[in-house]
Amino acid sequence: MQIQAYILNIQPKTRENKIYLYCKRQDGKRQVIIDDFFPFFYVQTNNELLLSSMNSIIKYERVQKKRLGKNITIFKVYTKFENFRSTIDYLKKNSLLVFNSDLRFVKQYILSKGISANTLYIFSGEMVRLGRNTFLKVESMQPVDESYEPVSLFLDIISSASSPNNPEANPVEAIAFGKSLDEMNIITWREDSELPQKLFYDTTNVIRVDSESALLREFSEIWERIDIPVFLNDDLFDSRFLLRRCRKYNIFIKNEGKNEVNVSSYIKMRELDYKHLDETHPLQLANELMGNDVENIRTILIECSKLTGLPCSIITDMSFAQMMEWMLIKEMNDRGELIPERKVPEQFMRRKIVNLPEEKIYPNLWIMDVRLVNTKTIMDKNLSPELVNCDCCETEICTKKQGIFSSMLDSMYSRFMRVSEMTKTQHQSALTIRKIILEKLLQTAYPFFISVLNRWYSKYIDNIVFSQNTEVFKEISNLLREKDCPIVYNDEDHILFQNNKHQDIAAFLRDEIRENIILNDFENSIIIDQEEFFIRKMAAIKKEKVFIYGLTTTSVPDIILQSRILLLRHVLKNEFDEAQKLIDIFKQRIASKDLPASELLIKETAHKKVQDYESKIPFVKALTLARQKGFYTKTIYYLIKPGDENISDRVALPEDTEEYDPNFYINNHLLPFSEKLFLRAGIKAGIKPQGKP
């Protein structure tokens, strides 16, 4: 039997040792295709007896691969999903070298099959029945040169959320959906006056039903058509919440295969009018690019999916650096190269700081991004790890071959330049998005060769890039000195300088250094705290063109963040009396408990299991309390209640109390930032810690 269908999502079923491909046929119907798959890795050893004696190994075979350009014979080892990690750990304890061992199962499958998501395939196989469901068990798949444009809608699940950590306790009061925030439809069984106030949109297109079950039945038909649901509320109230509420009424909808996106934090950033200066994640672009239309979010995800071949569901969990690493892995795999392990997972290069900025206000600050200069060095000098110490040349790096990485980056850079030229004459949002994504990927490329923590670190390449970076910095320093523009801060990636004479510095620098620098200018800037100064922690208040470092150093309630932004605006306008009044108002409202506990909830997200956290910080205590109650959401809300114990012992879930400790929020969240802000502005404020003489 043959079926033509687009691959939308790919997920492993570890207990079954199968990969599920969630597809959409050309007639619009969904089709699940299953494929038997055993994960594999490579191990370099002469001890074949060890491999044959291990029960966890299903089979192994000798294969020919390349290790940094040199042909080697190596064992390819297959295991069951459940035995994959333990088998690798055992072999590593026996001092054996393993490769391709830290790739997720879906990525392994994509590499081994050479497939891409959002692409049309002809699947051949037979229909099989597993439980109540019928699947196509694939025998072969052949790509067709046609891509799919998924259906995407904004979704807002509206609930009073009386129990924020336990969504099952909350009914669905309304569901808003639409392609634009300006044209949302609402299904509800509530009267308008009973609905929680929504800040994101206005609508008159309301579908009235008589109950929550009727609402969910009406929505289930809409849900079936959506490929990329873009949720406007946080991940406590996403498809899992919908599924649980639907089961209550014997309504069966599926979220498997959906490419879910959550933009709640970026919507909140838009409301507060600030952004991250350096968008390290595709969805951070939403804060700048999406406007009120879902189309740009979909375009961001589809562009990233086309470049990487990965499903959108995986893209949403990746940074640009992780996408770039995957593209390098894919290129190496296509050339028959082994993939070394990452030495320390999820660790990236810490910049070599040249000088720390002074903590104060800087008028007319410019930020220069030179990461593309570093990537261009790799391309121009043909730097690639498999070329170092090659056999065919007497030089330290091969001069007869084109490097795998340098050729890939050169191709990507050429595409970036073509798209950049097109954006000058064609004003299309899709082209602009494509240009930004290519730029972000190219910016993240070079650390994979010069950080000792990464897979392909080369001391030789590190020295060349660092030497070239030093020369570029000297050249830029001299140019800025000519224009009397003092440098505030620099590292290997960025240079912060002042343009106090309001010169056309952008044109001057671009003429001298051409297209490989990116400039952002700010009318005002302030550095609150220089501790661990990294560009990715910087933010910008968009309306006033204000740059700030130190706005959010810890997890703080939204209302505290809002107070910081309001305070910053007053200080930068020299409205110090108004700033002091604002502090006093917030201080009085918290001290008198005029603010409800719901306004002071601290929200944090777990990125690993509770037992894997070594520190006993308040968030871990909150996570532990939630698990004890049977709440297994990643996002946790908690309060700090009154008492004399240490802070972690005073953590409480909002389900258990509405009491909070005013002194904690004033002394830990409100006042420290206010004091530092006033000091950086060169004034002394009459700020006293709450509850102290």
ZADREN-525407 format. One record per residue (C-alpha): residue in one letter; x, y, z; residue number from 0. Coordinates in steps of 0.001 Angstrom, whole numbers. Layout:
N
NODE residuo       x       y       z num
NODE       A       X       Y       Z NUM
...
END
This chain:
693
NODE residuo       x       y       z num
NODE       M       0       0       0   0
NODE       Q    1219    3517    -806   1
NODE       I     326    6820     886   2
NODE       Q    1463   10337      53   3
NODE       A    1713   12485    3185   4
NODE       Y    3630   15379    4716   5
NODE       I    5745   14678    7816   6
NODE       L    4683   17187   10475   7
NODE       N    6189   15684   13607   8
NODE       I    8372   12764   14691   9
NODE       Q    8318   11197   18141  10
NODE       P    9929    8083   19667  11
NODE       K    7913    5422   21460  12
NODE       T   10637    4079   23700  13
NODE       R    8740    1102   25144  14
NODE       E    7847    -122   21669  15
NODE       N   11250     617   20065  16
NODE       K    9412    2465   17328  17
NODE       I    9390    5896   15760  18
NODE       Y    6006    7489   15102  19
NODE       L    5738    9869   12160  20
NODE       Y    2714   12146   12457  21
NODE       C    1686   13069    8934  22
NODE       K   -1024   14867    7011  23
NODE       R   -2276   13419    3754  24
NODE       Q   -2976   15605     754  25
NODE       D   -6717   15234    1385  26
NODE       G   -6213   16901    4800  27
NODE       K   -6680   13740    6881  28
NODE       R   -4095   12800    9472  29
NODE       Q   -2060    9629    9204  30
NODE       V     284    8060   11764  31
NODE       I    3133    6026   10273  32
NODE       I    5281    3747   12410  33
NODE       D    8795    2479   11808  34
NODE       D   10863     -14   13812  35
NODE       F   14043    1648   15013  36
NODE       F   16892     707   17302  37
NODE       P   19163    3563   18394  38
NODE       F   22865    3149   17685  39
NODE       F   26276    4592   18443  40
NODE       Y   29864    3871   17425  41
NODE       V   32581    2501   19687  42
NODE       Q   36307    2214   19008  43
NODE       T   37704    -966   20539  44
NODE       N   39709   -4098   19784  45
NODE       N   37794   -6001   22465  46
NODE       E   34997   -7553   20403  47
NODE       L   34508  -10136   23176  48
NODE       L   33264   -7368   25495  49
NODE       L   30591   -6345   22988  50
NODE       S   29462   -9926   22363  51
NODE       S   29090  -10541   26108  52
NODE       M   26748   -7595   26765  53
NODE       N   23066   -8568   26857  54
NODE       S   21987   -4964   26352  55
NODE       I   23470   -4939   22826  56
NODE       I   21057   -6237   20162  57
NODE       K   23701   -6424   17435  58
NODE       Y   26943   -4828   16310  59
NODE       E   28845   -4633   13033  60
NODE       R   32140   -3351   11691  61
NODE       V   31777    -296    9466  62
NODE       Q   34027    2180    7683  63
NODE       K   33791    5790    8942  64
NODE       K   35959    8898    9077  65
NODE       R   37399   10516   12161  66
NODE       L   38527   14061   11392  67
NODE       G   39188   13163    7759  68
NODE       K   40999    9861    8403  69
NODE       N   39383    6532    7445  70
NODE       I   38925    4098   10334  71
NODE       T   37160     799   11004  72
NODE       I   34799    1033   13962  73
NODE       F   31942    -933   15566  74
NODE       K   28373     265   15076  75
NODE       V   26344    -872   18100  76
NODE       Y   22535   -1179   18304  77
NODE       T   20500   -1305   21526  78
NODE       K   16928    -961   22696  79
NODE       F   15801    2527   23654  80
NODE       E   15739    1660   27353  81
NODE       N   19305     282   27330  82
NODE       F   20927    2982   25203  83
NODE       R   22352    5253   27907  84
NODE       S   23363    2497   30357  85
NODE       T   25231     624   27591  86
NODE       I   27195    3733   26652  87
NODE       D   27993    4512   30302  88
NODE       Y   29305     978   30847  89
NODE       L   31580    1136   27795  90
NODE       K   32886    4551   28810  91
NODE       K   33706    3194   32278  92
NODE       N   35875     665   30458  93
NODE       S   37770    3604   28888  94
NODE       L   36335    3073   25420  95
NODE       L   35801    5955   23019  96
NODE       V   32213    6356   21780  97
NODE       F   30738    8552   19030  98
NODE       N   27227    9686   18003  99
NODE       S   26203    8860   21573 100
NODE       D   24552   12090   22788 101
NODE       L   22043   12649   19971 102
NODE       R   18342   12481   20719 103
NODE       F   16553    9464   19254 104
NODE       V   14525   11566   16802 105
NODE       K   17690   13239   15526 106
NODE       Q   19373    9839   15149 107
NODE       Y   16403    8637   13128 108
NODE       I   16447   11721   10878 109
NODE       L   20180   11269   10234 110
NODE       S   19877    7552    9498 111
NODE       K   16893    7966    7143 112
NODE       G   17948   11272    5592 113
NODE       I   14447   12739    5932 114
NODE       S   13147   16276    6527 115
NODE       A   10019   17504    8294 116
NODE       N    7271   19467    6484 117
NODE       T    8108   17595    3272 118
NODE       L    5911   15337    1124 119
NODE       Y    6873   11634    1024 120
NODE       I    5526    8537    -683 121
NODE       F    5290    5868    2033 122
NODE       S    5063    2176    1129 123
NODE       G    4014    -439    3662 124
NODE       E    1078   -2316    5156 125
NODE       M   -1700   -1240    7481 126
NODE       V   -1458   -2743   10981 127
NODE       R   -3691   -2500   14015 128
NODE       L   -2214   -1704   17444 129
NODE       G   -4845   -1525   20186 130
NODE       R   -7740     617   18964 131
NODE       N   -5682    2439   16317 132
NODE       T   -4654    1604   12755 133
NODE       F   -1228    2662   11438 134
NODE       L     827    2313    8303 135
NODE       K    3921     221    9086 136
NODE       V    6445    1696    6688 137
NODE       E    8779    -374    4527 138
NODE       S   10171    2444    2383 139
NODE       M    9772    6201    1945 140
NODE       Q   10601    8385   -1029 141
NODE       P   10622   12213    -936 142
NODE       V    8583   14274   -3376 143
NODE       D    9828   17769   -4171 144
NODE       E    6986   19553   -2426 145
NODE       S    6798   21248     968 146
NODE       Y    3780   21823    3187 147
NODE       E    2556   25068    4722 148
NODE       P    1075   24063    8098 149
NODE       V   -2137   25531    9505 150
NODE       S   -1441   27783   12495 151
NODE       L   -3735   29677   14862 152
NODE       F   -3362   31726   18032 153
NODE       L   -5081   29979   20959 154
NODE       D   -5969   31440   24322 155
NODE       I   -7410   29068   26908 156
NODE       I   -9289   31305   29313 157
NODE       S   -9670   30081   32884 158
NODE       S   -9985   31799   36236 159
NODE       A   -7029   29679   37377 160
NODE       S   -8042   29525   41023 161
NODE       S   -5442   26794   41420 162
NODE       P   -2525   27841   39171 163
NODE       N    -342   24804   39908 164
NODE       N   -3225   22340   39454 165
NODE       P   -4919   23072   36129 166
NODE       E   -7313   20113   36446 167
NODE       A   -9158   22035   39164 168
NODE       N  -10012   24856   36740 169
NODE       P  -12799   24729   34139 170
NODE       V  -12287   26067   30623 171
NODE       E  -14402   29217   30627 172
NODE       A  -13638   30313   27065 173
NODE       I  -11322   29599   24161 174
NODE       A  -10161   32398   21880 175
NODE       F   -8668   31531   18499 176
NODE       G   -7682   33257   15268 177
NODE       K   -4924   34087   12790 178
NODE       S   -4574   37608   14170 179
NODE       L   -4801   39098   17647 180
NODE       D   -6989   41778   16076 181
NODE       E   -9536   39255   14792 182
NODE       M   -9974   36636   17504 183
NODE       N  -13083   34444   17810 184
NODE       I  -14320   33336   21226 185
NODE       I  -16289   30256   22242 186
NODE       T  -17696   30601   25767 187
NODE       W  -20425   29484   28126 188
NODE       R  -19886   32500   30411 189
NODE       E  -21404   35953   30280 190
NODE       D  -18969   38710   29274 191
NODE       S  -19016   40172   32778 192
NODE       E  -17935   36824   34242 193
NODE       L  -14916   36333   32004 194
NODE       P  -11408   37219   33232 195
NODE       Q  -10343   40468   31595 196
NODE       K   -8209   39926   28488 197
NODE       L   -5565   42474   27529 198
NODE       F   -4470   41131   24163 199
NODE       Y   -7450   41791   21893 200
NODE       D  -11033   42970   21520 201
NODE       T  -13644   40971   19677 202
NODE       T  -17346   40958   18977 203
NODE       N  -17313   37553   17303 204
NODE       V  -18506   35364   20176 205
NODE       I  -19954   31851   19857 206
NODE       R  -22288   31129   22809 207
NODE       V  -22703   27601   24149 208
NODE       D  -24503   26360   27262 209
NODE       S  -21725   24451   29082 210
NODE       E  -18025   23653   29292 211
NODE       S  -18607   20281   27592 212
NODE       A  -20389   21988   24663 213
NODE       L  -17490   24444   24388 214
NODE       L  -14949   21607   24211 215
NODE       R  -16987   19657   21645 216
NODE       E  -17245   22755   19467 217
NODE       F  -13511   23390   19775 218
NODE       S  -12481   19763   19093 219
NODE       E  -13342   20199   15401 220
NODE       I  -11165   23325   15187 221
NODE       W   -8315   21602   17061 222
NODE       E   -8246   18771   14516 223
NODE       R   -7403   21218   11688 224
NODE       I   -4502   22979   13500 225
NODE       D    -902   21864   12900 226
NODE       I     870   24609   14894 227
NODE       P   -1191   25867   17854 228
NODE       V     361   29081   19223 229
NODE       F    -678   29434   22858 230
NODE       L    -968   32910   24349 231
NODE       N   -1164   31707   27955 232
NODE       D    1541   29881   29879 233
NODE       D    2298   26195   29596 234
NODE       L      49   25253   32518 235
NODE       F   -2920   25863   30238 236
NODE       D   -1912   24288   26944 237
NODE       S   -2972   21126   25087 238
NODE       R   -2368   18889   28121 239
NODE       F   -4839   20969   30106 240
NODE       L   -7341   20746   27232 241
NODE       L   -6912   16973   27038 242
NODE       R   -7569   16553   30753 243
NODE       R  -10691   18721   30644 244
NODE       C  -11943   16890   27538 245
NODE       R  -11525   13474   29186 246
NODE       K  -13806   14645   31978 247
NODE       Y  -16638   14750   29399 248
NODE       N  -15511   11710   27350 249
NODE       I  -14341   13948   24512 250
NODE       F  -11218   12499   22942 251
NODE       I   -8807   14867   21191 252
NODE       K   -5131   14219   20516 253
NODE       N   -2122   16438   20942 254
NODE       E     346   13892   19555 255
NODE       G    2004   15246   16460 256
NODE       K    1017   18847   17141 257
NODE       N    3849   21376   16928 258
NODE       E    2947   23463   19951 259
NODE       V    4328   26958   20516 260
NODE       N    3979   29116   23611 261
NODE       V    4493   32870   23310 262
NODE       S    3022   33982   26638 263
NODE       S    6306   35385   27960 264
NODE       Y    6891   37328   24735 265
NODE       I    3363   38732   24815 266
NODE       K    4099   39884   28375 267
NODE       M    7346   41489   27208 268
NODE       R    5431   43372   24520 269
NODE       E    2983   44645   27133 270
NODE       L    5862   45885   29288 271
NODE       D    7633   47272   26185 272
NODE       Y   10993   45586   26653 273
NODE       K   12979   42968   24786 274
NODE       H   16128   40883   25083 275
NODE       L   18927   42612   23257 276
NODE       D   20363   39415   21831 277
NODE       E   17667   36990   20670 278
NODE       T   19276   33583   21245 279
NODE       H   16057   31635   20585 280
NODE       P   13778   31602   17500 281
NODE       L   10703   32487   19538 282
NODE       Q   12421   35559   20974 283
NODE       L   12112   36962   17470 284
NODE       A    8346   36874   17999 285
NODE       N    8669   39797   20388 286
NODE       E   10004   41893   17517 287
NODE       L    8544   40374   14382 288
NODE       M    5176   38812   14946 289
NODE       G    3089   41971   15266 290
NODE       N    -496   40837   15789 291
NODE       D    -351   38136   13122 292
NODE       V     360   34440   13656 293
NODE       E    1846   34204   10150 294
NODE       N    5267   35549   11151 295
NODE       I    5629   33048   13993 296
NODE       R    4786   30238   11586 297
NODE       T    7263   31648    9057 298
NODE       I   10043   31719   11696 299
NODE       L    9433   28070   12582 300
NODE       I    9066   26873    8985 301
NODE       E   12232   28686    7881 302
NODE       C   14166   27070   10749 303
NODE       S   12600   23704    9885 304
NODE       K   13605   24018    6218 305
NODE       L   17196   24841    7161 306
NODE       T   17543   22033    9709 307
NODE       G   15065   19383    8522 308
NODE       L   13715   19180   12086 309
NODE       P   10026   19293   13105 310
NODE       C    8762   22599   14500 311
NODE       S    8132   20931   17893 312
NODE       I   11897   20374   18263 313
NODE       I   12761   23822   16876 314
NODE       T   10744   25525   19636 315
NODE       D   13041   23968   22261 316
NODE       M   16293   24942   20516 317
NODE       S   18436   28042   20563 318
NODE       F   20095   29287   17376 319
NODE       A   23385   27882   18678 320
NODE       Q   21802   24433   19086 321
NODE       M   20361   24642   15572 322
NODE       M   23769   25588   14201 323
NODE       E   25343   22660   16044 324
NODE       W   22731   20319   14550 325
NODE       M   23430   21615   11038 326
NODE       L   27157   20992   11578 327
NODE       I   26358   17477   12850 328
NODE       K   24185   16806    9814 329
NODE       E   26894   18009    7423 330
NODE       M   29552   15867    9120 331
NODE       N   27254   12839    9064 332
NODE       D   26545   13300    5347 333
NODE       R   30337   13271    4739 334
NODE       G   30734    9991    6680 335
NODE       E   32347   11645    9723 336
NODE       L   31885   10405   13305 337
NODE       I   30271   12845   15731 338
NODE       P   32301   13302   18950 339
NODE       E   30504   13777   22249 340
NODE       R   29979   17244   23634 341
NODE       K   32263   17426   26628 342
NODE       V   29887   19286   28932 343
NODE       P   26252   19243   27703 344
NODE       E   24555   22589   27085 345
NODE       Q   27714   24549   27942 346
NODE       F   28890   27292   25658 347
NODE       M   31915   29485   25599 348
NODE       R   32360   32078   28341 349
NODE       R   33737   35178   26697 350
NODE       K   37226   36433   27342 351
NODE       I   36445   39748   29009 352
NODE       V   38762   42598   28043 353
NODE       N   37273   45187   30369 354
NODE       L   34189   45462   32563 355
NODE       P   31900   48470   32169 356
NODE       E   31541   51021   34908 357
NODE       E   28129   50937   36568 358
NODE       K   26481   54211   35567 359
NODE       I   24318   55944   32950 360
NODE       Y   25795   56207   29443 361
NODE       P   24137   58594   26968 362
NODE       N   24217   57677   23271 363
NODE       L   25483   54122   23700 364
NODE       W   26080   52016   20603 365
NODE       I   26483   48250   20603 366
NODE       M   28535   46666   17849 367
NODE       D   28144   42949   17142 368
NODE       V   31289   41462   15540 369
NODE       R   30365   37764   15639 370
NODE       L   29961   37614   11872 371
NODE       V   33553   38849   11556 372
NODE       N   34712   35780   13518 373
NODE       T   32617   33424   11371 374
NODE       K   33982   35091    8218 375
NODE       T   37508   34334    9464 376
NODE       I   36663   30603    9501 377
NODE       M   35338   30831    5950 378
NODE       D   38133   32962    4506 379
NODE       K   40945   30907    6044 380
NODE       N   39246   27568    5225 381
NODE       L   39251   26437    8858 382
NODE       S   37674   23068    9616 383
NODE       P   38649   20489   12286 384
NODE       E   39260   17624    9838 385
NODE       L   41844   19748    7972 386
NODE       V   44093   20242   11016 387
NODE       N   47239   18065   10924 388
NODE       C   46151   16307    7723 389
NODE       D   48301   13645    6035 390
NODE       C   48607   15255    2599 391
NODE       C   50255   18552    3586 392
NODE       E   53253   19542    5641 393
NODE       T   51438   22604    6985 394
NODE       E   49352   22674   10173 395
NODE       I   46165   22889    8151 396
NODE       C   45401   21341    4762 397
NODE       T   45727   23640    1752 398
NODE       K   44495   21141    -878 399
NODE       K   40949   20436     316 400
NODE       Q   37889   22520    1021 401
NODE       G   36913   22192    4681 402
NODE       I   33540   20631    5546 403
NODE       F   32572   23396    7943 404
NODE       S   34093   26291    6034 405
NODE       S   32336   25240    2806 406
NODE       M   29009   24848    4613 407
NODE       L   29350   28268    6258 408
NODE       D   30445   29807    2956 409
NODE       S   27303   28486    1280 410
NODE       M   25126   29782    4126 411
NODE       Y   26852   33167    4085 412
NODE       S   26352   33502     323 413
NODE       R   22673   32766     819 414
NODE       F   22525   35335    3618 415
NODE       M   24056   37994    1344 416
NODE       R   21639   37149   -1492 417
NODE       V   18643   37426     813 418
NODE       S   20030   40684    2273 419
NODE       E   20186   42167   -1218 420
NODE       M   16639   41003   -1970 421
NODE       T   15275   42693    1169 422
NODE       K   16491   46061    -173 423
NODE       T   13997   45921   -3059 424
NODE       Q   11388   43382   -1896 425
NODE       H    9643   44342    1309 426
NODE       Q    8317   40942    2357 427
NODE       S    8206   39806    5984 428
NODE       A    9204   36248    4984 429
NODE       L   12433   37540    3383 430
NODE       T   13249   39687    6417 431
NODE       I   12706   36702    8720 432
NODE       R   14891   34490    6514 433
NODE       K   17679   37069    6595 434
NODE       I   17542   37400   10413 435
NODE       I   17544   33621   10949 436
NODE       L   20554   33122    8656 437
NODE       E   22336   35978   10407 438
NODE       K   21647   34521   13866 439
NODE       L   22874   31086   12798 440
NODE       L   26074   32462   11293 441
NODE       Q   26737   34484   14454 442
NODE       T   26676   31307   16565 443
NODE       A   29004   29221   14359 444
NODE       Y   32520   30084   15467 445
NODE       P   32318   29120   19202 446
NODE       F   32025   25454   18169 447
NODE       F   35706   25552   17163 448
NODE       I   37224   27772   19847 449
NODE       S   35509   26636   23058 450
NODE       V   37200   23731   24814 451
NODE       L   33754   22527   25941 452
NODE       N   32485   21833   22421 453
NODE       R   32728   18797   20158 454
NODE       W   35090   20156   17525 455
NODE       Y   37451   22275   19596 456
NODE       S   40788   22888   17904 457
NODE       K   43561   24822   19629 458
NODE       Y   44989   25740   16232 459
NODE       I   41668   27192   15020 460
NODE       D   41143   28885   18385 461
NODE       N   44497   30675   18092 462
NODE       I   43813   31833   14526 463
NODE       V   40333   33176   15324 464
NODE       F   41514   34853   18519 465
NODE       S   44454   36451   16697 466
NODE       Q   42170   37716   13937 467
NODE       N   39641   38936   16510 468
NODE       T   42387   40879   18280 469
NODE       E   43404   42539   14986 470
NODE       V   39772   43462   14236 471
NODE       F   39354   44930   17707 472
NODE       K   42526   47033   17301 473
NODE       E   41286   48285   13932 474
NODE       I   37857   49204   15323 475
NODE       S   39403   50808   18429 476
NODE       N   41565   53023   16236 477
NODE       L   38574   54013   14091 478
NODE       L   36499   54849   17174 479
NODE       R   39390   56793   18676 480
NODE       E   39582   58884   15484 481
NODE       K   35925   59789   15971 482
NODE       D   36341   60415   19713 483
NODE       C   33962   57544   20626 484
NODE       P   35068   56025   23977 485
NODE       I   34748   52246   24358 486
NODE       V   32665   51219   27387 487
NODE       Y   33072   47447   27144 488
NODE       N   34260   44762   24765 489
NODE       D   34570   40998   24523 490
NODE       E   35076   38617   21590 491
NODE       D   31520   39211   20383 492
NODE       H   30541   42798   21128 493
NODE       I   31906   46312   21548 494
NODE       L   29959   48940   23481 495
NODE       F   30927   52549   22777 496
NODE       Q   29558   56080   23120 497
NODE       N   28825   58330   20167 498
NODE       N   28602   61584   22103 499
NODE       K   29036   63821   19057 500
NODE       H   26073   62249   17200 501
NODE       Q   28186   61481   14152 502
NODE       D   27088   59246   11277 503
NODE       I   29172   56540   12856 504
NODE       A   27213   53675   11319 505
NODE       A   28031   54632    7728 506
NODE       F   31653   55327    8687 507
NODE       L   32177   51939   10353 508
NODE       R   30359   50001    7651 509
NODE       D   32451   51671    4964 510
NODE       E   35589   50610    6822 511
NODE       I   34565   47114    7971 512
NODE       R   31835   46464    5384 513
NODE       E   28872   44200    5949 514
NODE       N   30204   42073    8774 515
NODE       I   29201   44250   11721 516
NODE       I   25763   44907   13198 517
NODE       L   25015   48123   15077 518
NODE       N   22297   49055   17581 519
NODE       D   22067   52554   19002 520
NODE       F   20369   53771   22197 521
NODE       E   19621   57324   23276 522
NODE       N   20160   56316   26894 523
NODE       S   21665   53323   28634 524
NODE       I   22335   52240   32163 525
NODE       I   24388   49414   33618 526
NODE       I   22935   48422   36980 527
NODE       D   25229   45547   37895 528
NODE       Q   28445   44441   36188 529
NODE       E   28518   40981   37820 530
NODE       E   28763   38276   35109 531
NODE       F   28277   40870   32407 532
NODE       F   26997   39080   29292 533
NODE       I   25255   40549   26300 534
NODE       R   22527   37898   26353 535
NODE       K   21375   39244   29745 536
NODE       M   20907   42740   28373 537
NODE       A   17509   44234   27657 538
NODE       A   16106   47223   25843 539
NODE       I   13117   49411   26658 540
NODE       K   11873   49934   23121 541
NODE       K    9735   53076   23233 542
NODE       E   12458   55320   24697 543
NODE       K   15338   53456   23004 544
NODE       V   16877   52618   26375 545
NODE       F   19466   49902   26866 546
NODE       I   19766   48321   30332 547
NODE       Y   21781   45594   31978 548
NODE       G   20483   44272   35304 549
NODE       L   16717   44658   34759 550
NODE       T   15949   41040   35635 551
NODE       T   18687   39355   37644 552
NODE       T   16316   36924   39381 553
NODE       S   12795   35630   38898 554
NODE       V   10480   38403   39983 555
NODE       P    6703   38873   39844 556
NODE       D    5454   40724   36764 557
NODE       I    4250   43669   38846 558
NODE       I    7780   44145   40266 559
NODE       L    9244   44060   36751 560
NODE       Q    6657   46635   35696 561
NODE       S    7641   48858   38626 562
NODE       R   11312   48646   37583 563
NODE       I   10552   49772   34046 564
NODE       L    8384   52682   35271 565
NODE       L   11100   53659   37742 566
NODE       L   13771   53522   35048 567
NODE       R   11766   55868   32820 568
NODE       H   11456   58440   35604 569
NODE       V   15173   58306   36447 570
NODE       L   16297   58690   32835 571
NODE       K   14084   61784   32532 572
NODE       N   15641   63189   35740 573
NODE       E   12218   62930   37418 574
NODE       F   13724   61844   40731 575
NODE       D   10835   63053   42916 576
NODE       E    8376   61059   40824 577
NODE       A   10695   58052   41018 578
NODE       Q   10826   58288   44824 579
NODE       K    7019   58605   44974 580
NODE       L    6670   55498   42808 581
NODE       I    8913   53513   45165 582
NODE       D    6912   54735   48163 583
NODE       I    3600   53787   46527 584
NODE       F    4719   50257   45684 585
NODE       K    6332   49884   49100 586
NODE       Q    3145   51027   50884 587
NODE       R     884   48777   48773 588
NODE       I    3010   45713   49497 589
NODE       A    3504   46544   53201 590
NODE       S    -232   47075   53763 591
NODE       K   -1032   43948   51700 592
NODE       D   -3119   46077   49395 593
NODE       L   -1696   43979   46548 594
NODE       P   -3395   40541   46388 595
NODE       A   -1180   37470   46646 596
NODE       S   -1963   36608   43006 597
NODE       E       0   39736   41948 598
NODE       L    3123   38602   43815 599
NODE       L    3331   35012   42636 600
NODE       I    6869   34051   41644 601
NODE       K    6873   31961   38476 602
NODE       E    9708   29635   37496 603
NODE       T   10104   26736   35101 604
NODE       A   11796   23407   35817 605
NODE       H   14339   22267   33233 606
NODE       K   15166   18936   34909 607
NODE       K   13800   16509   37499 608
NODE       V   13462   17777   41055 609
NODE       Q   15951   15182   42362 610
NODE       D   18588   16456   39904 611
NODE       Y   18701   19883   41565 612
NODE       E   21488   20000   44130 613
NODE       S   20666   23412   45585 614
NODE       K   17777   23854   48032 615
NODE       I   16772   27249   46684 616
NODE       P   13132   28415   47057 617
NODE       F   12195   27273   43565 618
NODE       V   13327   23702   44299 619
NODE       K   11297   23715   47524 620
NODE       A    8239   24892   45560 621
NODE       L    8820   22175   42970 622
NODE       T    9066   19558   45741 623
NODE       L    5811   20746   47359 624
NODE       A    4047   20628   43993 625
NODE       R    5224   17077   43320 626
NODE       Q    4057   15988   46771 627
NODE       K     583   17242   45870 628
NODE       G     662   15378   42574 629
NODE       F    1184   18484   40409 630
NODE       Y    3554   17631   37574 631
NODE       T    3585   20796   35482 632
NODE       K    6968   22273   34551 633
NODE       T    5943   25806   35472 634
NODE       I    5520   26452   39200 635
NODE       Y    3973   29427   40999 636
NODE       Y    4801   30086   44635 637
NODE       L    4757   32687   47432 638
NODE       I    7057   33496   50329 639
NODE       K    4948   33469   53495 640
NODE       P    5679   35296   56793 641
NODE       G    7945   33702   59397 642
NODE       D   11392   33672   60988 643
NODE       E   12747   30620   59130 644
NODE       N   15044   30892   56135 645
NODE       I   13426   31760   52816 646
NODE       S   13285   28212   51420 647
NODE       D   11404   27020   54521 648
NODE       R    8803   29752   53990 649
NODE       V    7916   28763   50447 650
NODE       A    4197   28074   49968 651
NODE       L    2019   27193   47020 652
NODE       P    -852   29616   46320 653
NODE       E   -3256   26669   46682 654
NODE       D   -2291   26487   50371 655
NODE       T   -2178   30142   51408 656
NODE       E   -2865   33718   50334 657
NODE       E    -521   35088   52999 658
NODE       Y    2765   36585   51900 659
NODE       D    5687   38256   53644 660
NODE       P    5742   41962   52640 661
NODE       N    9265   42407   53992 662
NODE       F   10624   39728   51651 663
NODE       Y    9186   41303   48502 664
NODE       I   10188   44829   49515 665
NODE       N   13713   44000   50677 666
NODE       N   14549   41416   48000 667
NODE       H   12662   42530   44901 668
NODE       L   11682   46187   45140 669
NODE       L   14418   48056   47008 670
NODE       P   17730   46514   45804 671
NODE       F   17049   47450   42188 672
NODE       S   15766   50908   43200 673
NODE       E   18855   51631   45303 674
NODE       K   21248   50561   42547 675
NODE       L   19346   52560   39941 676
NODE       F   19512   55727   42050 677
NODE       L   23212   55202   42750 678
NODE       R   24004   54728   39041 679
NODE       A   22108   57957   38363 680
NODE       G   24355   59710   40888 681
NODE       I   21709   60534   43510 682
NODE       K   21079   59329   47032 683
NODE       A   17570   58143   47745 684
NODE       G   15914   57932   51118 685
NODE       I   15242   54212   50830 686
NODE       K   15074   52131   54016 687
NODE       P   14774   48363   54183 688
NODE       Q   11310   47311   55336 689
NODE       G   11069   45994   58878 690
NODE       K   14493   47353   59895 691
NODE       P   15403   50471   61959 692
END
